[in-house]
Amino acid sequence: MQEKFDITGMSCAACSARVEKSALNLPGIREVSVNLLKNSMVVSYDETALNTQQIIDTVVKAGYGAVPQQKGGVFGNSADGAFGRPSGGVSGAVSGASITPVDTAQKEYETMKKRVIWSFVFTIPLFYLSMGHMLHWPLPAIFLGMENAMIYGLTQFLLAIPVIIINSKYFRMGFKTLLHRSPNMDSLIALGAGASVIYGIYALYKIAFGLGHGDISMIEQFAHDLYFEGAGTILTLITLGKFFEARAKGKTSDAINKLLNLAPKTATVIRDGVESVIPVEDLQTGDILAVKAGESIPVDGTLLTGTASVDESAITGESIPIDKAVGDTVIGATINKSGYFTMRTDKVGEDTALAQIIRLVDEATSSKAPIAKLADKVAGIFVPVVIAVAVLSAVIWLMVGATFEFALSIGISVLVVSCPCALGLATPTAIMVGTGRGAANGILIKSADALETAHSIDTVVLDKTGTITEGRPAVTDLLCCDGVTEEELLQTAASLEKLSEHPLAQAIVTFAYGKSTSLLPAGEFVQIPGGGVRGKIDGALCLAGNRKFMESQGLWDGSSAAFAEGYEKLAGQGKTPLFFAKGGQLLGMIAVADVVKATSKQAIQELKSLGIQVVMLTGDHTGTAEAIRKQVGVDHVIAEVLPQDKEQEIRRLQESGRKVAMVGDGINDAPALVRADVGIAIGAGTDVAMESADIVLMKSDLLDVPTAIELSKATIRNIKQNLFWAFFYNVIGIPIAAGCWFIAFGLKMSPMIAALAMSFSSVFVVSNALRLRFFKPKHVDAADVSAPRSNTSMMQPEEAPTEQITVEQNENGGTTMKKELQVEGMMCQHCVKHVNDALSKLEGVIDVNVSLEENKAVATMAKPVDDAVLKTAVEDAGYEVKGIETYES
């Protein structure tokens, strides 16, 4: 049996480890997974040997709280309520009355926000008052002089009390875990702050005694031995770190709610020949539904009558809508782009494809183990050692004849100097600065865990649609029949397709507008289901559609070998060829495809240069996936995978020992994004993908993936430096505070100096973390980087392209040179010809080699030709030059 629990009282990895260890010791336990981020625990156990109450009692005994989550998880009963919405008295987990993870995270964030604000309200004046004497800051006269020492001390005490009350949770949890012999970071905070307060109260009594007995030296000594500001500073700075952690946590719980909201709330059901709109949760298997153009399909089912073009990108990731006919399967939450049809309901509730994706997201987040912080790993050892040293030091000094005040001062100094302020700030400050630097580079890092984990990534899995590619169809090739010009083909195609709502048609129209093609009026427009469209232009019947449609019209029999070969080549590259005819004459075909982003190839090369394996995962068919693989150079490709298969592939890689980052943009990527060690979402993708991911690329640029990994490595280095300092400081400071050098050298550290040393340690850690503000990615923007030359090694990211001249002897005894132009806008071999002709006409150019695949043109010149002349020639031909450099042969 598997059961989920909400766990309360956890504050660090030592806590989650303690809970997990306690549960694992129970008889009948098979598996335990504690998630610190979600404050949850998933337990698999033998219900014949163990029950829920025993598990709860064990967690409580360990010092924490446990409450079973509602039965049904995110979903309600599949027959009664879809996606967990209550129906007919069945309670769903996502009802209005239930507390969702989003509510819990938001409540924690708001609580920490109030705590940190009010802590600073009292700590700032407390710190100013206590340090004013030493730093010669202006203070009111009432706080100056030995006669006002009690006022000075009581004021500090009164300012410290609210800070202690506001942050009393540290004391409750710290001493509670200490009593259970499992001290954590809260224990260190409670002991350090508590020791400062106790000693401060003791000092107040000594001041009062001195005032009553006229002992000026005692007053002067203890007026400088008030450590209330140490307690306030410790609690406030640690709370500030916790506040930033809570803010990050609040962003991670919205994914499931967004998925739930994706499904339509209502459906049009046909009963007894009458259409009526009912809530989706009232649907039953076998119901007949009507779906109109523009509506979302309510649930999974089978198309009964009519035809449609369905956008399934939300589920499959496929950017091009799929034509549906009678008998085809339709998926809930996908969109009917055009057409009207009726369908039979086959799956409802938790059985639908969308519900299965939701379940995978929830399971992946529940089973994702928190990353143990280095500081938390050593806390269990560090705390008992510090306590032992403090007690032992005080006892030894009492035994050798020291006064009680001296011994107590030694013990307090040890606790204060070893206070976990620097230890606690070592990680969150570096994380905070690292995430801020990431944001400055357009990389939104949503959790500290993600930033820490990314440095060890050795495998990056990329979704194809919208990640490697643009995610929208675009014209890639034009192939004209004999006697037909490119302008005539494009004009006819765009004039006819302008009346269509199909995304492929819109891509052609957009391309025509980009070429400044004038469109002609079209009449008698008709859409042919599953085939194409027809209409009249200038009185001539015009047709547009796929190959099957043209064959049915008797307009193409494949007799032209060159034309047939072109079709097969384009189809083999994963492109969609569309045919156009006018007046009974085939004009040609236009290929449409989801084109690769400009920076994808460079990003993949940079990942590989970091020693990372790159895998492409897509729901597209094998032909398209393989074509993209050849273009961008990924190591491995897996095609035709369903959403659950993507998640399973990530799991398989993890089980083989790989640290996996998943990069995607669609709802179908959400389970894989959550399952991965680090989920990275494209900023232009869906809200659900961005909520499910740990890192969001706001610029939708794949080059930011290697940047995020480089930033993670820099941050981890900084954290290790901070932790080294925190421990090195303790190794030096604790022996001095314990009085080890007092007898030999008279060296003793008073609690006040210990508090100052602790503060300096914190300042050092924060200052070191601030160095991350100067982090810069090693690569430059894709627009500034030319494609690598085929005959030279790949440039390192930090190297700028340098100009090199190739000098060769020509046949007349002179010299030649070559220049390479990066050309954008070339879509087909006609474009290649245009660029070739434009450059060949220039004086001094003796040879031109244009590559459509690499988007470049190499011009060989018998004499120097200015870059501006080359650029103008290409731009006059209708294309864009992104860069020119000399080419080394």
VOMI-10930 format. One record per residue (C-alpha): y, z, x; residue in three letters. Coordinates in steps of 0.25 Angstrom, whole numbers, plus 2048, in hexadecimal, padded with zeros to 3 digits. Example, Ala and Ser with C-alpha at 12.3 -4.5 7.8 and 13.67 -1.06 7.14 Angstrom:
VOMI-10930
7EE81F831ALA/7FC81D837SER/
This chain:
VOMI-10930
800800800MET/80E7FD805GLN/81A805801GLU/829806804LYS/832812806PHE/840814808ASP/84281D814ILE/84F827815THR/85482E821GLY/85182482CMET/85C821836SER/85681B842CYS/849815848ALA/84482284BALA/84482683CCYS/83D819838SER/83381B843ALA/83182A83EARG/82F825830VAL/82581A834GLU/81D82483DLYS/81C82E832SER/817825828ALA/80D81E832LEU/80682C834ASN/80282D825LEU/7F3829822PRO/7F181C81BGLY/7FE816820ILE/7FC807824ARG/80A803828GLU/818808828VAL/82580182ASER/83280882AVAL/83F800829ASN/84B80882ELEU/8557FD829LEU/8507FE81BLYS/84C80D81BASN/83F809816SER/83080B819MET/824802815VAL/817809815VAL/809803814SER/7FE80D811TYR/7F181080BASP/7F48167FDGLU/7E781D7FDTHR/7EA825809ALA/7F9827807LEU/8048277FCASN/8138257FBTHR/8168347FAGLN/80F837807GLN/81782C80EILE/824832809ILE/82084080DASP/81D83B81BTHR/82B83481CVAL/832840817VAL/82B849821LYS/83084082CALA/83E843828GLY/84183781FTYR/841833810GLY/838829809ALA/8398237FBVAL/82F8187F6PRO/83680B7F3GLN/8348057E5GLN/8277FE7E1LYS/8297EF7E1GLY/8327EE7EDGLY/83C7E37EBVAL/8357DD7DFPHE/8327E27D1GLY/8257DE7CAASN/8237CF7CBSER/8207CE7BCALA/82C7D67B8ASP/8377D47C1GLY/83A7CA7CBALA/83F7CE7D9PHE/83F7DD7D5GLY/8487DC7C9ARG/8437E67BFPRO/83E7E07B2SER/8377E67A6GLY/8387F57ABGLY/8327F17B8VAL/83B7F77C3SER/83F7EE7CEGLY/8437F27DCALA/8507EA7DBVAL/8557F07CESER/8637F47CCGLY/85F8037CDALA/8578027DASER/85D8057E7ILE/85C7F87F0THR/85C7F87FFPRO/86A7F27FEVAL/86F7FE7F7ASP/869808801THR/86E80080DALA/87C7FF806GLN/87C80E803LYS/878812812GLU/883809817TYR/88E80F80EGLU/88981D811THR/88A81A820MET/89881481ELYS/89D820818LYS/897829822ARG/89D82182EVAL/8AB821828ILE/8AC82F825TRP/8A6833832SER/8B182C839PHE/8BB832830VAL/8B8840836PHE/8B383C844THR/8BF835848ILE/8C9841847PRO/8BE84A84CLEU/8BC842859PHE/8CB84185ATYR/8CD850859LEU/8C2854862SER/8C684A86DMET/8D584B86CGLY/8D5857876HIS/8CE84F881MET/8D584287FLEU/8E284887DHIS/8E484186FTRP/8EF847866PRO/8EA85285DLEU/8F185B853PRO/8F6868859ALA/8ED870850ILE/8E186B858PHE/8E786E866LEU/8E687B86EGLY/8DC88686FMET/8E288E863GLU/8DE88285AASN/8D0880860ALA/8C9885853MET/8D187B84AILE/8CE870854TYR/8BF873853GLY/8BE876844LEU/8C5869841THR/8BB86184AGLN/8B0869842PHE/8B5865835LEU/8B7857839LEU/8A885683EALA/8A285D831ILE/8A5850828PRO/89F847833VAL/892850833ILE/891850824ILE/893841823ILE/88883F82DASN/87F84A829SER/873841828LYS/872840837TYR/870850837PHE/86684F82BARG/85D844830MET/85F84883EGLY/85A85683DPHE/850852832LYS/84984983CTHR/84A853847LEU/84385D83FLEU/83885283CHIS/83785084BARG/83C84284ASER/84A842850PRO/85283684EASN/860831851MET/86583A846ASP/85F84684DSER/86784285ALEU/874841851ILE/87284E84AALA/86F856856LEU/87B85085EGLY/885851853ALA/87F85F84FGLY/88086485DALA/88E86085ESER/892867851VAL/88A874854ILE/891875861TYR/89E87285BGLY/89C87D851ILE/89888785CTYR/8A5883863ALA/8AD886857LEU/8A8894857TYR/8AB896866LYS/8B9891863ILE/8BB89B858ALA/8B58A6861PHE/8BF8A286CGLY/8CB8A2863LEU/8C78B085DGLY/8C58B686BHIS/8D08AE872GLY/8C68A787CASP/8CE89B87FILE/8C4895889SER/8B989587EMET/8C288E874ILE/8C688487EGLU/8B7882882GLN/8B2880874PHE/8BE87886FALA/8B986D878HIS/8AB86F874ASP/8AC86B866LEU/8A285F864TYR/8A585C855PHE/8AA84E859GLU/89D84B860GLY/89584E853ALA/89F84584BGLY/89F83A855THR/89083A856ILE/88E839847LEU/89982F844THR/89582584FLEU/88682684BILE/88A82483CTHR/892818840LEU/886811846GLY/87E81583ALYS/88980E831PHE/887801838PHE/878802837GLU/879804828ALA/8837F8827ARG/8787F082DALA/86D7F5824LYS/8757F2818GLY/8747E381ALYS/8657E381BTHR/8617E680DSER/8677DB804ASP/85D7D1807ALA/8537D47FCILE/85E7D67F2ASN/8647C87F5LYS/8567C27F4LEU/8547C97E6LEU/8627C37E2ASN/85E7B57E6LEU/8547B37DAALA/85A7AE7CDPRO/85D7B97C3LYS/8597B17B7THR/8507A57B3ALA/85079B7A8THR/84379C7A1VAL/83E793796ILE/83679A78BARG/83279377EASP/83B787782GLY/84778F783VAL/84F792790GLU/8537A0793SER/8597A879FVAL/8517B57A2ILE/8517BE7AFPRO/8487B97BAVAL/8417C77B9GLU/83C7C37ABASP/8357B77B0LEU/8267B67AFGLN/81C7AD7B6THR/81A7A07AEGLY/8287A07A8ASP/82F7927A7ILE/83D7917ADLEU/8487877ADALA/8507857B9VAL/85D77D7BALYS/8657777C5ALA/86C7817CEGLY/86378D7C9GLU/85A7957D1SER/84C7957CEILE/8487A37C9PRO/83A7A57CEVAL/82E79D7D4ASP/8287937CBGLY/8237847C9THR/82C7797C4LEU/8277747B6LEU/8327697B2THR/83D7627B9GLY/8417607C7THR/84B7687D1ALA/8507697DFSER/84E7777E3VAL/85577E7EFASP/84A7877F5GLU/85278B801SER/8537997FCALA/84479B7FDILE/83F790807THR/84B78D80FGLY/84A77E80DGLU/85877980CSER/85576C804ILE/85276E7F5PRO/84476B7F1ILE/8417617E5ASP/8397687DBLYS/8307617D0ALA/8267657C5VAL/81B76E7CBGLY/8237727D7ASP/8257817DBTHR/8337877DAVAL/8377947E0ILE/84079F7DBGLY/84E7A17E0ALA/84F7927E4THR/85A78A7DEILE/85877D7D5ASN/8637747DBLYS/8617697D1SER/8587667C5GLY/85376D7B9TYR/8447727B8PHE/83B77C7B1THR/8317857B9MET/82678E7B7ARG/82779C7BCTHR/81C79F7C6ASP/8217AB7CELYS/82A7B67CAVAL/82F7C37D0GLY/8297C77DDGLU/8207BB7DEASP/82B7B17E0THR/82E7AB7EDALA/83C7B27EELEU/8357C07EBALA/82B7BE7F6GLN/8377BB7FFILE/83E7C87FBILE/8317D07FDARG/8307CA80BLEU/83E7CE80EVAL/83B7DD809ASP/82E7DE810GLU/8347D981DALA/8407E381DTHR/8377EE81ASER/82D7EB825SER/8387E882FLYS/8377F4839ALA/8457FA83EPRO/8487F784DILE/848804854ALA/85480785CLYS/85380B86ALEU/85B818867ALA/85281C85CASP/845819864LYS/84982486EVAL/85082E864ALA/843835861GLY/842838870ILE/85083A873PHE/854844868VAL/84984E86CPRO/84C84D87BVAL/85B84F879VAL/85885B870ILE/84F86187AALA/85885F885VAL/86486687DALA/85B872879VAL/855873887LEU/86287288ESER/86887D886ALA/85C886887VAL/85C884896ILE/86A888898TRP/869894890LEU/85D898898MET/8658978A5VAL/86F8A08A0GLY/87A89789AALA/88289B88ETHR/87E897880PHE/88B88E87FGLU/88788788CPHE/879885887ALA/87D88087ALEU/888877880SER/87D871889ILE/87486E87DGLY/87F868874ILE/883860880SER/87585A881VAL/875856872LEU/883851872VAL/88284987FVAL/87484387ASER/87A84086CCYS/874833867PRO/88282D865CYS/881823870ALA/87282186DLEU/87581F85EGLY/880815861LEU/87980D86CALA/872804862THR/87C803856PRO/88880085ETHR/8827F5865ALA/87C7F0858ILE/88A7F1852MET/8917E985CVAL/8867DF85EGLY/8867DC84FTHR/8957DB84FGLY/8947D185AARG/8897C9853GLY/8937C8847ALA/89E7C3850ALA/8947B8853ASN/8907B5845GLY/8837BD846ILE/8827C883BLEU/8787D2840ILE/8747DB834LYS/86C7E683BSER/86B7ED848ALA/85C7EA848ASP/85E7DB848ALA/8677DC853LEU/85E7E485BGLU/8517DC858THR/8577CE85BALA/8577D186AHIS/8487D086ASER/8467C4861ILE/83D7BA867ASP/83A7B185BTHR/8457AB852VAL/8407A4845VAL/84A79A83FLEU/84A796831ASP/84D787830LYS/856784824THR/86478A825GLY/860790833THR/85D78583CILE/86277B832THR/86F77A82AGLU/86777D81DGLY/86D772815ARG/869763815PRO/87175981CALA/87074A81FVAL/86974782CTHR/86573882CASP/86972B825LEU/86071F826LEU/865712820CYS/85D70681BCYS/8606F9821ASP/86D6F381DGLY/872701818VAL/87D70881FTHR/87D717821GLU/88B718819GLU/88471080DGLU/87871980DLEU/88072680ELEU/88B722804GLN/88071E7FATHR/87872B7FCALA/8847347FBALA/88972D7EFSER/87C72F7E8LEU/87973D7EDGLU/8877437EALYS/8827447DBLEU/87674C7DFSER/87575B7E0GLU/86A75B7EAHIS/86D7617F8PRO/8677557FFLEU/87174C7F7ALA/87D7567FBGLN/87975480AALA/87A745809ILE/888746802VAL/88D75080CTHR/889747817PHE/89073B811ALA/89C74380FTYR/89C74781EGLY/89B738821LYS/8A7735818SER/89E72C810THR/8A5727803SER/89C72A7F6LEU/89A7207EBLEU/8997247DCPRO/88B7257D7ALA/8877247C8GLY/87A7267BFGLU/8757317C9PHE/8677367C6VAL/85F7407CDGLN/85073D7CEILE/84874A7CFPRO/84074A7DCGLY/84573D7E1GLY/85473B7E2GLY/8607367DBVAL/8657287D6ARG/8737237D2GLY/87B7177D2LYS/8867137DDILE/88E7077DBASP/8857037D0GLY/8787037D9ALA/86D70D7D7LEU/86C7177E2CYS/8607207E5LEU/85E72C7EEALA/8527347F0GLY/8457377F9ASN/83B72D7FEARG/83272F7F2LYS/83D72C7E8PHE/84171F7F0MET/83371A7F0GLU/83271C7E1SER/83E7137DFGLN/8387097E8GLY/8437097F2LEU/83B70D7FFTRP/82D709802ASP/82E70D811GLY/82D6FE816SER/838701820SER/83170782BALA/83E70C832ALA/843713825PHE/835719822ALA/83571E830GLU/84272482FGLY/83E72B822TYR/832731828GLU/83A736835LYS/84473D82CLEU/83A743823ALA/83274882FGLY/83F74F834GLN/83F757828GLY/84B74F822LYS/84C74B813THR/84E73B813PRO/855737806LEU/855728802PHE/8607207FCPHE/8607137F5ALA/86B70A7EELYS/8696FE7E5GLY/85A6FE7E7GLY/85C6FE7F6GLN/858709800LEU/86470D808LEU/85E717811GLY/85B726812MET/863733816ILE/85B73F81CALA/86074D819VAL/85B759820ALA/85F768823ASP/865765831VAL/86476F83DVAL/871777840LYS/87977384CALA/875780854THR/867782850SER/86177B85CLYS/86A783866GLN/86779085FALA/85878E860ILE/85978A86FGLN/861796872GLU/85679F86BLEU/84C798873LYS/85479B880SER/8537AA87CLEU/8447A987CGLY/8437A986DILE/8397A1866GLN/83F79985AVAL/83779784DVAL/83B78E841MET/836793834LEU/83978A827THR/83478781AGLY/83777881CASP/82C76E81EHIS/82676C82CTHR/82D75F82EGLY/83B76482CTHR/837771835ALA/832769840GLU/83E75F840ALA/84776B841ILE/83E77284CARG/840765855LYS/84F765853GLN/852774857VAL/846777860GLY/84078485AVAL/833788860ASP/82A789853HIS/82C785845VAL/82578A838ILE/82778182CALA/82478281DGLU/82479181CVAL/827799810LEU/8317A5810PRO/8257AF811GLN/81F7A781CASP/82C7A8824LYS/82B7B7823GLU/81C7B6827GLN/81F7AD833GLU/82A7B8838ILE/81F7C3836ARG/8157BA83EARG/81F7B984ALEU/8227C884AGLN/8137CB849GLU/8117C3856SER/81B7CB85DGLY/8287C385CARG/8367C8859LYS/83A7BF84EVAL/8487BB849ALA/8497B283CMET/8557A9839VAL/8567A482BGLY/8607A2820ASP/8587A1813GLY/8537AA809ILE/8457A680DASN/8487AB81BASP/84B7B9816ALA/83D7BF818PRO/83B7B9826ALA/8497BE829LEU/8467CC826VAL/8387CC82CARG/83D7C7839ALA/8417D1844ASP/84F7CB842VAL/8537C2836GLY/85F7B9839ILE/8667B282DALA/86F7A682DILE/87C7A9827GLY/87D79D81FALA/86F7A0818GLY/86C7A980CTHR/8717B7809ASP/8637BC809VAL/85F7B6817ALA/86C7BD81CMET/8687CA816GLU/85A7C981ASER/85E7C6829ALA/8627D0834ASP/86C7C683AILE/8747BC833VAL/87A7B083ALEU/8887AE833MET/88B7A183ALYS/87D79B836SER/87B797845ASP/86E79884BLEU/87579A859LEU/8787A8854ASP/8697AB854VAL/8687AC863PRO/8767B2863THR/8707BE85AALA/8657C0864ILE/86E7C0870GLU/8777CA869LEU/86B7D2866SER/8667D2875LYS/8747D6879ALA/8757E286FTHR/8677E7873ILE/86C7E7881ARG/8787EF87DASN/8707F9875ILE/8677FC881LYS/8737FE88AGLN/87980887FASN/86B80F87ELEU/86A81088DPHE/87881688ETRP/875820883ALA/86882588APHE/86E824898PHE/87A82C893TYR/87083788DASN/86883789AVAL/87483B8A2ILE/87C843897GLY/87084C892ILE/86D8528A0PRO/87C8558A2ILE/87E85B894ALA/871864896ALA/87886A8A3GLY/86E8648ADCYS/8798638B7TRP/88186F8B4PHE/87B8798BEILE/87C86F8C9ALA/8898688C6PHE/88F8708BBGLY/88E8638B3LEU/88E8678A4LYS/89185E898MET/89886588CSER/89586187EPRO/8A385B87EMET/8A085288AILE/89284F884ALA/89984A877ALA/8A3842880LEU/89783C888ALA/89083987BMET/89D832876SER/89E82A883PHE/890826881SER/893820873SER/89F819878VAL/897813883PHE/88D80E87AVAL/897808870VAL/89F80287BSER/8927FB881ASN/88F7F6873ALA/89C7F0872LEU/8997E787DARG/8917DF873LEU/89E7DA86DARG/89F7D0879PHE/8917CA876PHE/8927BB875LYS/8867B1872PRO/8827A987ELYS/88279C877HIS/88F795871VAL/89178E864ASP/888783861ALA/89477985FALA/89777C86EASP/88A779873VAL/88476B876SER/876768874ALA/86E76A881PRO/86C75E889ARG/85E758889SER/85D757898ASN/86376589CTHR/85F77389ASER/86477B88EMET/871781891MET/871791890GLN/879796885PRO/88479C88EGLU/88678F895GLU/891785891ALA/88E776891PRO/89377089ETHR/8977628A0GLU/88F75A8A9GLN/89074B8ACILE/8857428AETHR/8887368B8VAL/87F72B8B9GLU/88071D8BFGLN/8817128B5ASN/87C7048B7GLU/88A6FF8BDASN/88A70A8C7GLY/8947138BFGLY/8917218B9THR/88E7268ABTHR/88F7338A4MET/889738897LYS/88F74188CLYS/888748881GLU/88F74A873LEU/88A754868GLN/88B74C85BVAL/88A75284DGLU/88974A840GLY/87E740844MET/87473F839MET/86C73383CCYS/869727845GLN/87672083FHIS/87E72C844CYS/87872A852VAL/87C71B852LYS/88A71F84EHIS/88C729859VAL/88571F863ASN/88E71485FASP/89B71C85FALA/89872186DLEU/893714872SER/8A070D86FLYS/8A8716878LEU/8AC710886GLU/8A5715891GLY/898719889VAL/88C71188DILE/881718886ASP/87F72287AVAL/87372A876ASN/874732869VAL/86A73C864SER/86A740855LEU/86074B858GLU/869752862GLU/87674E85CASN/87B748869LYS/88073C86FALA/88073987EVAL/88A72E883ALA/888728891THR/895723897MET/89871A8A2ALA/8A67218A3LYS/8AC72E89EPRO/8AF72E88FVAL/8B773A88AASP/8B0744881ASP/8BB742876ALA/8B8733876VAL/8A9735874LEU/8AC740869LYS/8B6737861THR/8AC72B861ALA/8A173485BVAL/8AA73B851GLU/8B072D84DASP/8A2729849ALA/8A1735840GLY/89A740848TYR/89E74D84FGLU/89E75085EVAL/89A75E860LYS/89B75E870GLY/89B75487CILE/895757889GLU/89174F895THR/88274D896TYR/87974F8A2GLU/86E7458A3SER/
